[in-house]
């Protein structure tokens, strides 16, 4: 019978995870503003994949991209303002990555996202128990 040290087991798990193609990147920490929890980030493939995987547990995932001469690329620094049906601002932040997970209660919302001098507006419905992904593209 073989006995492995704790470090040996940890190293074995890491190597098995890498061999299986599992990302070791973590989702950035959850933040909160005005009682709304959110995660933003997605810089780098590993972090993007981790956030997108986590998105299935959040009511709303938003991704930001733009068309350039080299093709479509994800962007950061989009200012996102979300208002509810009563026209109250429930979220207003500059996103430090191309992905945003946001925990909004069920209801109707309007998203206004600004990148450079251009603003995109989209109306959405958040439904209890469902996860929705919205793409905003300039």
N, CA, C and O atoms as CSV, one atom per row, in Angstrom:
chain,resi,resn,atom,element,x,y,z
A,1,UNK,N,N,0.844,-1.171,0.000
A,1,UNK,CA,C,0.000,0.000,0.000
A,1,UNK,C,C,0.893,1.240,0.000
A,1,UNK,O,O,1.853,1.319,0.767
A,2,UNK,N,N,0.575,2.205,-0.862
A,2,UNK,CA,C,1.365,3.430,-0.969
A,2,UNK,C,C,0.720,4.538,-0.159
A,2,UNK,O,O,-0.503,4.677,-0.136
A,3,UNK,N,N,1.553,5.323,0.503
A,3,UNK,CA,C,1.072,6.480,1.243
A,3,UNK,C,C,1.679,7.712,0.600
A,3,UNK,O,O,2.895,7.801,0.432
A,4,UNK,N,N,0.811,8.677,0.236
A,4,UNK,CA,C,1.278,9.901,-0.394
A,4,UNK,C,C,1.126,11.050,0.578
A,4,UNK,O,O,0.154,11.114,1.331
A,5,UNK,N,N,2.086,11.959,0.562
A,5,UNK,CA,C,2.011,13.141,1.416
A,5,UNK,C,C,0.903,14.066,0.900
A,5,UNK,O,O,0.414,13.904,-0.218
A,6,UNK,N,N,0.525,15.019,1.720
A,6,UNK,CA,C,-0.491,15.994,1.312
A,6,UNK,C,C,-0.034,16.751,0.072
A,6,UNK,O,O,-0.826,16.980,-0.842
A,7,UNK,N,N,1.245,17.141,0.033
A,7,UNK,CA,C,1.772,17.856,-1.131
A,7,UNK,C,C,1.730,16.970,-2.371
A,7,UNK,O,O,1.436,17.439,-3.471
A,8,UNK,N,N,2.017,15.719,-2.189
A,8,UNK,CA,C,1.969,14.788,-3.316
A,8,UNK,C,C,0.568,14.675,-3.888
A,8,UNK,O,O,0.398,14.624,-5.106
A,9,UNK,N,N,-0.435,14.636,-3.023
A,9,UNK,CA,C,-1.828,14.571,-3.482
A,9,UNK,C,C,-2.224,15.857,-4.193
A,9,UNK,O,O,-2.905,15.817,-5.218
A,10,UNK,N,N,-1.802,16.996,-3.657
A,10,UNK,CA,C,-2.119,18.286,-4.292
A,10,UNK,C,C,-1.489,18.363,-5.673
A,10,UNK,O,O,-2.152,18.741,-6.638
A,11,UNK,N,N,-0.229,18.013,-5.772
A,11,UNK,CA,C,0.462,18.044,-7.068
A,11,UNK,C,C,-0.210,17.096,-8.052
A,11,UNK,O,O,-0.380,17.435,-9.224
A,12,UNK,N,N,-0.590,15.921,-7.588
A,12,UNK,CA,C,-1.266,14.960,-8.463
A,12,UNK,C,C,-2.587,15.528,-8.971
A,12,UNK,O,O,-2.909,15.365,-10.148
A,13,UNK,N,N,-3.358,16.192,-8.107
A,13,UNK,CA,C,-4.631,16.790,-8.522
A,13,UNK,C,C,-4.417,17.891,-9.554
A,13,UNK,O,O,-5.153,17.976,-10.538
A,14,UNK,N,N,-3.407,18.734,-9.331
A,14,UNK,CA,C,-3.106,19.806,-10.280
A,14,UNK,C,C,-2.717,19.221,-11.634
A,14,UNK,O,O,-3.203,19.675,-12.670
A,15,UNK,N,N,-1.849,18.226,-11.630
A,15,UNK,CA,C,-1.423,17.609,-12.890
A,15,UNK,C,C,-2.588,16.939,-13.597
A,15,UNK,O,O,-2.701,17.039,-14.819
A,16,UNK,N,N,-3.453,16.263,-12.863
A,16,UNK,CA,C,-4.622,15.642,-13.481
A,16,UNK,C,C,-5.563,16.691,-14.063
A,16,UNK,O,O,-6.120,16.497,-15.143
A,17,UNK,N,N,-5.740,17.806,-13.348
A,17,UNK,CA,C,-6.591,18.877,-13.855
A,17,UNK,C,C,-6.033,19.464,-15.135
A,17,UNK,O,O,-6.777,19.708,-16.085
A,18,UNK,N,N,-4.730,19.693,-15.169
A,18,UNK,CA,C,-4.099,20.226,-16.372
A,18,UNK,C,C,-4.215,19.248,-17.531
A,18,UNK,O,O,-4.481,19.644,-18.666
A,19,UNK,N,N,-4.013,17.973,-17.236
A,19,UNK,CA,C,-4.110,16.956,-18.283
A,19,UNK,C,C,-5.528,16.869,-18.828
A,19,UNK,O,O,-5.723,16.572,-20.006
A,20,UNK,N,N,-6.522,17.127,-17.980
A,20,UNK,CA,C,-7.919,17.064,-18.409
A,20,UNK,C,C,-8.367,18.362,-19.075
A,20,UNK,O,O,-9.499,18.456,-19.551
A,21,UNK,N,N,-7.498,19.350,-19.113
A,21,UNK,CA,C,-7.828,20.619,-19.750
A,21,UNK,C,C,-8.693,21.521,-18.885
A,21,UNK,O,O,-9.335,22.432,-19.408
A,22,UNK,N,N,-8.727,21.299,-17.599
A,22,UNK,CA,C,-9.530,22.108,-16.702
A,22,UNK,C,C,-8.754,23.368,-16.330
A,22,UNK,O,O,-7.591,23.305,-15.933
A,23,UNK,N,N,-9.415,24.499,-16.466
A,23,UNK,CA,C,-8.775,25.773,-16.142
A,23,UNK,C,C,-8.663,25.940,-14.628
A,23,UNK,O,O,-9.592,25.628,-13.882
A,24,UNK,N,N,-7.514,26.434,-14.194
A,24,UNK,CA,C,-7.307,26.702,-12.778
A,24,UNK,C,C,-7.575,28.168,-12.442
A,24,UNK,O,O,-7.434,28.582,-11.292
A,25,UNK,N,N,-7.966,28.956,-13.462
A,25,UNK,CA,C,-8.260,30.367,-13.227
A,25,UNK,C,C,-9.500,30.485,-12.357
A,25,UNK,O,O,-10.412,29.662,-12.434
A,26,UNK,N,N,-9.519,31.513,-11.537
A,26,UNK,CA,C,-10.654,31.728,-10.663
A,26,UNK,C,C,-11.454,32.935,-11.123
A,26,UNK,O,O,-10.945,33.833,-11.794
A,27,UNK,N,N,-12.707,32.924,-10.743
A,27,UNK,CA,C,-13.579,34.052,-11.012
A,27,UNK,C,C,-13.149,35.195,-10.095
A,27,UNK,O,O,-12.880,34.966,-8.916
A,28,UNK,N,N,-13.080,36.423,-10.617
A,28,UNK,CA,C,-12.742,37.558,-9.751
A,28,UNK,C,C,-13.741,37.660,-8.588
A,28,UNK,O,O,-14.840,37.111,-8.663
A,29,UNK,N,N,-13.360,38.355,-7.530
A,29,UNK,CA,C,-14.240,38.438,-6.360
A,29,UNK,C,C,-15.572,39.139,-6.674
A,29,UNK,O,O,-15.648,40.027,-7.523
A,30,UNK,N,N,-16.596,38.713,-5.968
A,30,UNK,CA,C,-17.905,39.360,-6.087
A,30,UNK,C,C,-17.842,40.716,-5.399
A,30,UNK,O,O,-17.332,40.844,-4.286
A,31,UNK,N,N,-18.367,41.717,-6.080
A,31,UNK,CA,C,-18.450,43.068,-5.536
A,31,UNK,C,C,-19.923,43.392,-5.302
A,31,UNK,O,O,-20.801,42.650,-5.743
A,32,UNK,N,N,-20.194,44.486,-4.616
A,32,UNK,CA,C,-21.567,44.900,-4.372
A,32,UNK,C,C,-21.652,46.413,-4.419
A,32,UNK,O,O,-20.788,47.115,-3.894
A,33,UNK,N,N,-22.706,46.906,-5.054
A,33,UNK,CA,C,-22.975,48.347,-5.085
A,33,UNK,C,C,-24.482,48.526,-5.031
A,33,UNK,O,O,-25.210,47.918,-5.816
A,34,UNK,N,N,-24.945,49.339,-4.129
A,34,UNK,CA,C,-26.380,49.600,-3.961
A,34,UNK,C,C,-27.181,48.313,-3.765
A,34,UNK,O,O,-28.313,48.201,-4.236
A,35,UNK,N,N,-26.589,47.351,-3.071
A,35,UNK,CA,C,-27.281,46.102,-2.791
A,35,UNK,C,C,-27.321,45.113,-3.942
A,35,UNK,O,O,-27.997,44.088,-3.848
A,36,UNK,N,N,-26.608,45.398,-5.029
A,36,UNK,CA,C,-26.568,44.506,-6.187
A,36,UNK,C,C,-25.189,43.864,-6.264
A,36,UNK,O,O,-24.177,44.559,-6.355
A,37,UNK,N,N,-25.153,42.536,-6.227
A,37,UNK,CA,C,-23.888,41.808,-6.357
A,37,UNK,C,C,-23.521,41.665,-7.818
A,37,UNK,O,O,-24.386,41.474,-8.673
A,38,UNK,N,N,-22.208,41.760,-8.103
A,38,UNK,CA,C,-21.741,41.621,-9.475
A,38,UNK,C,C,-20.300,41.152,-9.497
A,38,UNK,O,O,-19.565,41.286,-8.519
A,39,UNK,N,N,-19.916,40.598,-10.641
A,39,UNK,CA,C,-18.536,40.199,-10.917
A,39,UNK,C,C,-18.192,40.774,-12.274
A,39,UNK,O,O,-18.972,40.649,-13.218
A,40,UNK,N,N,-17.036,41.403,-12.380
A,40,UNK,CA,C,-16.595,41.893,-13.685
A,40,UNK,C,C,-15.167,41.459,-13.925
A,40,UNK,O,O,-14.393,41.293,-12.983
A,41,UNK,N,N,-14.822,41.278,-15.170
A,41,UNK,CA,C,-13.474,40.859,-15.532
A,41,UNK,C,C,-13.495,40.169,-16.880
A,41,UNK,O,O,-14.250,40.535,-17.780
A,42,UNK,N,N,-12.646,39.163,-16.993
A,42,UNK,CA,C,-12.569,38.416,-18.239
A,42,UNK,C,C,-11.345,38.744,-19.064
A,42,UNK,O,O,-11.314,38.478,-20.266
A,43,UNK,N,N,-10.330,39.323,-18.426
A,43,UNK,CA,C,-9.089,39.604,-19.140
A,43,UNK,C,C,-8.294,38.297,-19.198
A,43,UNK,O,O,-7.922,37.746,-18.162
A,44,UNK,N,N,-8.044,37.820,-20.381
A,44,UNK,CA,C,-7.340,36.551,-20.558
A,44,UNK,C,C,-8.320,35.409,-20.746
A,44,UNK,O,O,-9.435,35.438,-20.224
A,45,UNK,N,N,-7.900,34.417,-21.487
A,45,UNK,CA,C,-8.763,33.288,-21.822
A,45,UNK,C,C,-9.211,32.516,-20.591
A,45,UNK,O,O,-10.389,32.177,-20.476
A,46,UNK,N,N,-8.301,32.231,-19.669
A,46,UNK,CA,C,-8.660,31.435,-18.494
A,46,UNK,C,C,-9.711,32.138,-17.638
A,46,UNK,O,O,-10.688,31.517,-17.219
A,47,UNK,N,N,-9.514,33.431,-17.378
A,47,UNK,CA,C,-10.472,34.166,-16.558
A,47,UNK,C,C,-11.811,34.284,-17.284
A,47,UNK,O,O,-12.863,34.160,-16.657
A,48,UNK,N,N,-11.787,34.521,-18.596
A,48,UNK,CA,C,-13.028,34.597,-19.373
A,48,UNK,C,C,-13.802,33.296,-19.285
A,48,UNK,O,O,-15.012,33.303,-19.064
A,49,UNK,N,N,-13.109,32.178,-19.457
A,49,UNK,CA,C,-13.771,30.881,-19.388
A,49,UNK,C,C,-14.342,30.630,-17.995
A,49,UNK,O,O,-15.435,30.079,-17.867
A,50,UNK,N,N,-13.622,31.025,-16.959
A,50,UNK,CA,C,-14.097,30.833,-15.588
A,50,UNK,C,C,-15.364,31.662,-15.344
A,50,UNK,O,O,-16.316,31.168,-14.741
A,51,UNK,N,N,-15.382,32.909,-15.803
A,51,UNK,CA,C,-16.551,33.767,-15.614
A,51,UNK,C,C,-17.736,33.232,-16.410
A,51,UNK,O,O,-18.852,33.175,-15.893
A,52,UNK,N,N,-17.505,32.842,-17.659
A,52,UNK,CA,C,-18.605,32.321,-18.469
A,52,UNK,C,C,-19.181,31.041,-17.874
A,52,UNK,O,O,-20.390,30.815,-17.927
A,53,UNK,N,N,-18.324,30.214,-17.313
A,53,UNK,CA,C,-18.794,28.997,-16.656
A,53,UNK,C,C,-19.633,29.335,-15.421
A,53,UNK,O,O,-20.660,28.703,-15.173
A,54,UNK,N,N,-19.201,30.315,-14.661
A,54,UNK,CA,C,-19.923,30.758,-13.469
A,54,UNK,C,C,-21.247,31.431,-13.839
A,54,UNK,O,O,-22.188,31.425,-13.046
A,55,UNK,N,N,-21.321,32.007,-15.033
A,55,UNK,CA,C,-22.496,32.752,-15.468
A,55,UNK,C,C,-23.790,31.974,-15.421
A,55,UNK,O,O,-24.859,32.567,-15.277
A,56,UNK,N,N,-23.720,30.657,-15.539
A,56,UNK,CA,C,-24.963,29.863,-15.512
A,56,UNK,C,C,-25.661,29.929,-14.160
A,56,UNK,O,O,-26.827,29.551,-14.048
A,57,UNK,N,N,-24.960,30.405,-13.129
A,57,UNK,CA,C,-25.538,30.525,-11.791
A,57,UNK,C,C,-26.023,31.942,-11.499
A,57,UNK,O,O,-26.556,32.200,-10.419
A,58,UNK,N,N,-25.848,32.856,-12.438
A,58,UNK,CA,C,-26.233,34.255,-12.258
A,58,UNK,C,C,-27.415,34.581,-13.167
A,58,UNK,O,O,-27.526,34.008,-14.251
A,59,UNK,N,N,-28.303,35.492,-12.749
A,59,UNK,CA,C,-29.444,35.839,-13.599
A,59,UNK,C,C,-29.063,36.513,-14.916
A,59,UNK,O,O,-29.765,36.366,-15.917
A,60,UNK,N,N,-27.945,37.258,-14.916
A,60,UNK,CA,C,-27.591,38.008,-16.116
A,60,UNK,C,C,-26.078,38.037,-16.334
A,60,UNK,O,O,-25.309,38.357,-15.428
A,61,UNK,N,N,-25.677,37.699,-17.544
A,61,UNK,CA,C,-24.295,37.838,-18.000
A,61,UNK,C,C,-24.316,38.796,-19.181
A,61,UNK,O,O,-25.109,38.631,-20.107
A,62,UNK,N,N,-23.447,39.796,-19.146
A,62,UNK,CA,C,-23.330,40.742,-20.261
A,62,UNK,C,C,-21.899,40.685,-20.772
A,62,UNK,O,O,-20.950,40.714,-19.988
A,63,UNK,N,N,-21.747,40.603,-22.106
A,63,UNK,CA,C,-20.401,40.697,-22.693
A,63,UNK,C,C,-20.346,41.902,-23.616
A,63,UNK,O,O,-21.341,42.288,-24.229
A,64,UNK,N,N,-19.148,42.489,-23.699
A,64,UNK,CA,C,-18.926,43.715,-24.461
A,64,UNK,C,C,-17.867,43.479,-25.528
A,64,UNK,O,O,-16.803,42.927,-25.248
A,65,UNK,N,N,-18.167,43.904,-26.765
A,65,UNK,CA,C,-17.207,43.730,-27.852
A,65,UNK,C,C,-17.373,44.861,-28.865
A,65,UNK,O,O,-18.369,45.585,-28.870
A,66,UNK,N,N,-16.364,44.983,-29.714
A,66,UNK,CA,C,-16.442,45.968,-30.791
A,66,UNK,C,C,-15.786,45.414,-32.039
A,66,UNK,O,O,-14.960,44.503,-31.981
A,67,UNK,N,N,-16.175,45.986,-33.172
A,67,UNK,CA,C,-15.580,45.600,-34.446
A,67,UNK,C,C,-14.374,46.506,-34.708
A,67,UNK,O,O,-14.475,47.729,-34.616
A,68,UNK,N,N,-13.246,45.898,-35.033
A,68,UNK,CA,C,-12.039,46.649,-35.379
A,68,UNK,C,C,-11.575,46.201,-36.770
A,68,UNK,O,O,-12.160,45.299,-37.369
A,69,UNK,N,N,-10.543,46.829,-37.260
A,69,UNK,CA,C,-9.984,46.439,-38.559
A,69,UNK,C,C,-9.481,44.999,-38.534
A,69,UNK,O,O,-9.427,44.345,-39.576
A,70,UNK,N,N,-9.113,44.503,-37.359
A,70,UNK,CA,C,-8.619,43.128,-37.219
A,70,UNK,C,C,-9.724,42.129,-36.898
A,70,UNK,O,O,-9.449,40.942,-36.721
A,71,UNK,N,N,-10.961,42.587,-36.820
A,71,UNK,CA,C,-12.076,41.701,-36.497
A,71,UNK,C,C,-12.742,42.113,-35.197
A,71,UNK,O,O,-12.443,43.173,-34.647
A,72,UNK,N,N,-13.635,41.282,-34.713
A,72,UNK,CA,C,-14.349,41.568,-33.478
A,72,UNK,C,C,-13.489,41.189,-32.271
A,72,UNK,O,O,-12.880,40.120,-32.237
A,73,UNK,N,N,-13.451,42.086,-31.285
A,73,UNK,CA,C,-12.660,41.852,-30.078
A,73,UNK,C,C,-13.473,42.251,-28.857
A,73,UNK,O,O,-14.303,43.158,-28.917
A,74,UNK,N,N,-13.223,41.557,-27.744
A,74,UNK,CA,C,-13.838,41.935,-26.478
A,74,UNK,C,C,-13.172,43.210,-25.984
A,74,UNK,O,O,-11.996,43.458,-26.248
A,75,UNK,N,N,-13.945,44.014,-25.262
A,75,UNK,CA,C,-13.426,45.297,-24.756
A,75,UNK,C,C,-13.665,45.415,-23.255
A,75,UNK,O,O,-14.521,44.737,-22.686
A,76,UNK,N,N,-12.895,46.283,-22.641
A,76,UNK,CA,C,-13.124,46.646,-21.246
A,76,UNK,C,C,-13.426,48.137,-21.206
A,76,UNK,O,O,-13.413,48.811,-22.236
A,77,UNK,N,N,-13.695,48.638,-20.027
A,77,UNK,CA,C,-13.955,50.060,-19.790
A,77,UNK,C,C,-15.272,50.564,-20.377
A,77,UNK,O,O,-15.405,51.758,-20.644
A,78,UNK,N,N,-16.239,49.683,-20.580
A,78,UNK,CA,C,-17.580,50.131,-20.969
A,78,UNK,C,C,-18.297,50.600,-19.703
A,78,UNK,O,O,-18.261,49.923,-18.675
A,79,UNK,N,N,-18.939,51.743,-19.781
A,79,UNK,CA,C,-19.743,52.225,-18.652
A,79,UNK,C,C,-21.142,51.649,-18.818
A,79,UNK,O,O,-21.764,51.798,-19.870
A,80,UNK,N,N,-21.629,50.991,-17.773
A,80,UNK,CA,C,-22.918,50.304,-17.836
A,80,UNK,C,C,-23.855,50.900,-16.794
A,80,UNK,O,O,-23.544,50.964,-15.604
A,81,UNK,N,N,-24.998,51.329,-17.276
A,81,UNK,CA,C,-26.046,51.843,-16.388
A,81,UNK,C,C,-27.288,51.005,-16.640
A,81,UNK,O,O,-27.725,50.849,-17.780
A,82,UNK,N,N,-27.853,50.467,-15.565
A,82,UNK,CA,C,-29.059,49.646,-15.678
A,82,UNK,C,C,-30.140,50.296,-14.831
A,82,UNK,O,O,-29.930,50.593,-13.655
A,83,UNK,N,N,-31.306,50.514,-15.446
A,83,UNK,CA,C,-32.451,51.079,-14.733
A,83,UNK,C,C,-33.584,50.067,-14.741
A,83,UNK,O,O,-33.746,49.301,-15.691
A,84,UNK,N,N,-34.368,50.076,-13.662
A,84,UNK,CA,C,-35.501,49.158,-13.575
A,84,UNK,C,C,-36.738,49.784,-14.217
A,84,UNK,O,O,-36.664,50.885,-14.764
A,85,UNK,N,N,-37.869,49.088,-14.153
A,85,UNK,CA,C,-39.100,49.558,-14.783
A,85,UNK,C,C,-39.598,50.864,-14.170
A,85,UNK,O,O,-40.323,51.615,-14.823
A,86,UNK,N,N,-39.217,51.144,-12.922
A,86,UNK,CA,C,-39.603,52.395,-12.257
A,86,UNK,C,C,-38.626,53.527,-12.565
A,86,UNK,O,O,-38.688,54.595,-11.956
A,87,UNK,N,N,-37.714,53.280,-13.528
A,87,UNK,CA,C,-36.701,54.269,-13.946
A,87,UNK,C,C,-35.699,54.588,-12.841
A,87,UNK,O,O,-35.102,55.665,-12.843
A,88,UNK,N,N,-35.507,53.664,-11.896
A,88,UNK,CA,C,-34.507,53.834,-10.849
A,88,UNK,C,C,-33.218,53.162,-11.292
A,88,UNK,O,O,-33.237,52.032,-11.780
A,89,UNK,N,N,-32.100,53.854,-11.121
A,89,UNK,CA,C,-30.806,53.271,-11.462
A,89,UNK,C,C,-30.458,52.220,-10.412
A,89,UNK,O,O,-30.379,52.515,-9.220
A,90,UNK,N,N,-30.250,50.983,-10.880
A,90,UNK,CA,C,-29.893,49.893,-9.960
A,90,UNK,C,C,-28.427,49.496,-10.099
A,90,UNK,O,O,-27.887,48.784,-9.253
A,91,UNK,N,N,-27.781,49.965,-11.182
A,91,UNK,CA,C,-26.367,49.632,-11.408
A,91,UNK,C,C,-25.765,50.713,-12.287
A,91,UNK,O,O,-26.360,51.109,-13.289
A,92,UNK,N,N,-24.577,51.194,-11.909
A,92,UNK,CA,C,-23.876,52.208,-12.701
A,92,UNK,C,C,-22.387,52.071,-12.415
A,92,UNK,O,O,-21.892,52.592,-11.416
A,93,UNK,N,N,-21.674,51.367,-13.294
A,93,UNK,CA,C,-20.256,51.077,-13.082
A,93,UNK,C,C,-19.514,51.080,-14.420
A,93,UNK,O,O,-20.110,50.862,-15.474
A,94,UNK,N,N,-18.215,51.328,-14.358
A,94,UNK,CA,C,-17.331,51.112,-15.503
A,94,UNK,C,C,-16.750,49.712,-15.336
A,94,UNK,O,O,-16.141,49.405,-14.312
A,95,UNK,N,N,-16.938,48.877,-16.333
A,95,UNK,CA,C,-16.509,47.477,-16.252
A,95,UNK,C,C,-15.032,47.348,-16.610
A,95,UNK,O,O,-14.586,47.848,-17.643
A,96,UNK,N,N,-14.285,46.677,-15.749
A,96,UNK,CA,C,-12.849,46.523,-15.970
A,96,UNK,C,C,-12.520,45.245,-16.739
A,96,UNK,O,O,-11.433,44.686,-16.594
A,97,UNK,N,N,-13.444,44.800,-17.535
A,97,UNK,CA,C,-13.238,43.628,-18.383
A,97,UNK,C,C,-14.405,43.496,-19.334
A,97,UNK,O,O,-15.362,44.266,-19.254
A,98,UNK,N,N,-14.339,42.534,-20.230
A,98,UNK,CA,C,-15.393,42.376,-21.228
A,98,UNK,C,C,-16.614,41.599,-20.741
A,98,UNK,O,O,-17.578,41.436,-21.489
A,99,UNK,N,N,-16.585,41.115,-19.494
A,99,UNK,CA,C,-17.684,40.305,-18.979
A,99,UNK,C,C,-18.205,40.856,-17.656
A,99,UNK,O,O,-17.442,41.318,-16.807
A,100,UNK,N,N,-19.528,40.794,-17.508
A,100,UNK,CA,C,-20.183,41.259,-16.294
A,100,UNK,C,C,-21.250,40.246,-15.904
A,100,UNK,O,O,-22.150,39.950,-16.690
A,101,UNK,N,N,-21.146,39.715,-14.689
A,101,UNK,CA,C,-22.196,38.900,-14.098
A,101,UNK,C,C,-22.906,39.797,-13.100
A,101,UNK,O,O,-22.254,40.472,-12.303
A,102,UNK,N,N,-24.243,39.816,-13.131
A,102,UNK,CA,C,-24.957,40.712,-12.231
A,102,UNK,C,C,-26.204,40.021,-11.694
A,102,UNK,O,O,-26.963,39.395,-12.434
A,103,UNK,N,N,-26.390,40.152,-10.388
A,103,UNK,CA,C,-27.486,39.496,-9.690
A,103,UNK,C,C,-28.648,40.478,-9.531
A,103,UNK,O,O,-28.783,41.143,-8.504
A,104,UNK,N,N,-29.477,40.553,-10.565
A,104,UNK,CA,C,-30.647,41.428,-10.529
A,104,UNK,C,C,-31.884,40.615,-10.161
A,104,UNK,O,O,-32.015,39.462,-10.570
A,105,UNK,N,N,-32.791,41.212,-9.390
A,105,UNK,CA,C,-34.046,40.509,-9.121
A,105,UNK,C,C,-34.892,40.442,-10.401
A,105,UNK,O,O,-34.681,41.224,-11.328
A,106,UNK,N,N,-35.841,39.513,-10.447
A,106,UNK,CA,C,-36.701,39.426,-11.635
A,106,UNK,C,C,-37.371,40.763,-11.926
A,106,UNK,O,O,-37.753,41.500,-11.017
A,107,UNK,N,N,-37.504,41.057,-13.221
A,107,UNK,CA,C,-38.153,42.300,-13.629
A,107,UNK,C,C,-37.660,42.778,-14.975
A,107,UNK,O,O,-36.823,42.142,-15.616
A,108,UNK,N,N,-38.198,43.911,-15.390
A,108,UNK,CA,C,-37.835,44.540,-16.660
A,108,UNK,C,C,-36.763,45.596,-16.406
A,108,UNK,O,O,-36.838,46.355,-15.440
A,109,UNK,N,N,-35.769,45.631,-17.283
A,109,UNK,CA,C,-34.646,46.561,-17.141
A,109,UNK,C,C,-34.253,47.141,-18.491
A,109,UNK,O,O,-34.516,46.556,-19.542
A,110,UNK,N,N,-33.622,48.298,-18.434
A,110,UNK,CA,C,-33.004,48.889,-19.619
A,110,UNK,C,C,-31.522,49.030,-19.331
A,110,UNK,O,O,-31.122,49.622,-18.328
A,111,UNK,N,N,-30.714,48.479,-20.225
A,111,UNK,CA,C,-29.252,48.568,-20.116
A,111,UNK,C,C,-28.787,49.646,-21.079
A,111,UNK,O,O,-29.132,49.610,-22.260
A,112,UNK,N,N,-28.013,50.599,-20.595
A,112,UNK,CA,C,-27.366,51.603,-21.436
A,112,UNK,C,C,-25.866,51.445,-21.225
A,112,UNK,O,O,-25.356,51.674,-20.128
A,113,UNK,N,N,-25.166,51.053,-22.279
A,113,UNK,CA,C,-23.721,50.828,-22.186
A,113,UNK,C,C,-23.008,51.804,-23.106
A,113,UNK,O,O,-23.372,51.954,-24.272
A,114,UNK,N,N,-21.987,52.467,-22.571
A,114,UNK,CA,C,-21.234,53.447,-23.340
A,114,UNK,C,C,-19.797,52.995,-23.510
A,114,UNK,O,O,-19.132,52.597,-22.553
A,115,UNK,N,N,-19.328,53.065,-24.760
A,115,UNK,CA,C,-17.924,52.795,-25.085
A,115,UNK,C,C,-17.472,53.902,-26.021
A,115,UNK,O,O,-18.064,54.127,-27.076
A,116,UNK,N,N,-16.418,54.585,-25.615
A,116,UNK,CA,C,-15.962,55.779,-26.335
A,116,UNK,C,C,-17.141,56.754,-26.371
A,116,UNK,O,O,-17.680,57.076,-25.312
A,117,UNK,N,N,-17.557,57.232,-27.525
A,117,UNK,CA,C,-18.652,58.210,-27.587
A,117,UNK,C,C,-19.984,57.578,-27.979
A,117,UNK,O,O,-20.962,58.289,-28.208
A,118,UNK,N,N,-20.029,56.253,-28.057
A,118,UNK,CA,C,-21.222,55.571,-28.536
A,118,UNK,C,C,-21.964,54.863,-27.392
A,118,UNK,O,O,-21.350,54.197,-26.558
A,119,UNK,N,N,-23.289,55.020,-27.369
A,119,UNK,CA,C,-24.122,54.382,-26.346
A,119,UNK,C,C,-25.051,53.382,-27.031
A,119,UNK,O,O,-25.706,53.696,-28.026
A,120,UNK,N,N,-25.091,52.179,-26.477
A,120,UNK,CA,C,-26.011,51.132,-26.936
A,120,UNK,C,C,-27.049,50.928,-25.839
A,120,UNK,O,O,-26.710,50.881,-24.656
A,121,UNK,N,N,-28.313,50.806,-26.234
A,121,UNK,CA,C,-29.398,50.620,-25.274
A,121,UNK,C,C,-30.128,49.333,-25.620
A,121,UNK,O,O,-30.419,49.056,-26.784
A,122,UNK,N,N,-30.417,48.554,-24.584
A,122,UNK,CA,C,-31.114,47.293,-24.793
A,122,UNK,C,C,-32.071,47.051,-23.627
A,122,UNK,O,O,-31.700,47.212,-22.465
A,123,UNK,N,N,-33.302,46.663,-23.950
A,123,UNK,CA,C,-34.288,46.313,-22.926
A,123,UNK,C,C,-34.242,44.803,-22.717
A,123,UNK,O,O,-34.159,44.028,-23.669
A,124,UNK,N,N,-34.299,44.402,-21.432
A,124,UNK,CA,C,-34.247,42.977,-21.112
A,124,UNK,C,C,-35.275,42.637,-20.040
A,124,UNK,O,O,-35.816,43.515,-19.368
A,125,UNK,N,N,-35.523,41.361,-19.902
A,125,UNK,CA,C,-36.391,40.846,-18.843
A,125,UNK,C,C,-35.593,39.796,-18.082
A,125,UNK,O,O,-35.090,38.845,-18.682
A,126,UNK,N,N,-35.471,39.958,-16.765
A,126,UNK,CA,C,-34.828,38.956,-15.918
A,126,UNK,C,C,-35.942,38.102,-15.321
A,126,UNK,O,O,-36.871,38.619,-14.700
A,127,UNK,N,N,-35.839,36.789,-15.518
A,127,UNK,CA,C,-36.862,35.853,-15.065
A,127,UNK,C,C,-36.294,34.993,-13.938
A,127,UNK,O,O,-35.177,34.485,-14.032
A,128,UNK,N,N,-37.076,34.838,-12.876
A,128,UNK,CA,C,-36.644,34.053,-11.724
A,128,UNK,C,C,-36.263,32.641,-12.144
A,128,UNK,O,O,-37.005,31.975,-12.865
A,129,UNK,N,N,-35.087,32.187,-11.680
A,129,UNK,CA,C,-34.625,30.832,-11.953
A,129,UNK,C,C,-33.982,30.636,-13.316
A,129,UNK,O,O,-33.558,29.529,-13.647
A,130,UNK,N,N,-33.907,31.699,-14.108
A,130,UNK,CA,C,-33.283,31.600,-15.434
A,130,UNK,C,C,-32.000,32.422,-15.477
A,130,UNK,O,O,-31.831,33.395,-14.741
A,131,UNK,N,N,-31.110,32.001,-16.355
A,131,UNK,CA,C,-29.863,32.722,-16.591
A,131,UNK,C,C,-29.904,33.249,-18.015
A,131,UNK,O,O,-30.240,32.513,-18.943
A,132,UNK,N,N,-29.567,34.506,-18.192
A,132,UNK,CA,C,-29.635,35.132,-19.507
A,132,UNK,C,C,-28.297,35.758,-19.857
A,132,UNK,O,O,-27.620,36.322,-18.997
A,133,UNK,N,N,-27.922,35.655,-21.125
A,133,UNK,CA,C,-26.695,36.304,-21.608
A,133,UNK,C,C,-27.060,37.337,-22.660
A,133,UNK,O,O,-27.819,37.057,-23.588
A,134,UNK,N,N,-26.506,38.538,-22.503
A,134,UNK,CA,C,-26.729,39.648,-23.422
A,134,UNK,C,C,-25.381,40.071,-23.981
A,134,UNK,O,O,-24.418,40.249,-23.235
A,135,UNK,N,N,-25.319,40.231,-25.293
A,135,UNK,CA,C,-24.093,40.713,-25.947
A,135,UNK,C,C,-24.329,42.133,-26.433
A,135,UNK,O,O,-25.301,42.411,-27.136
A,136,UNK,N,N,-23.422,43.029,-26.047
A,136,UNK,CA,C,-23.481,44.409,-26.511
A,136,UNK,C,C,-22.250,44.638,-27.374
A,136,UNK,O,O,-21.112,44.478,-26.933
A,137,UNK,N,N,-22.520,45.021,-28.627
A,137,UNK,CA,C,-21.455,45.103,-29.633
A,137,UNK,C,C,-21.443,46.476,-30.296
A,137,UNK,O,O,-22.479,46.971,-30.740
A,138,UNK,N,N,-20.280,47.075,-30.358
A,138,UNK,CA,C,-20.111,48.359,-31.046
A,138,UNK,C,C,-19.461,48.126,-32.389
A,138,UNK,O,O,-19.227,49.078,-33.134
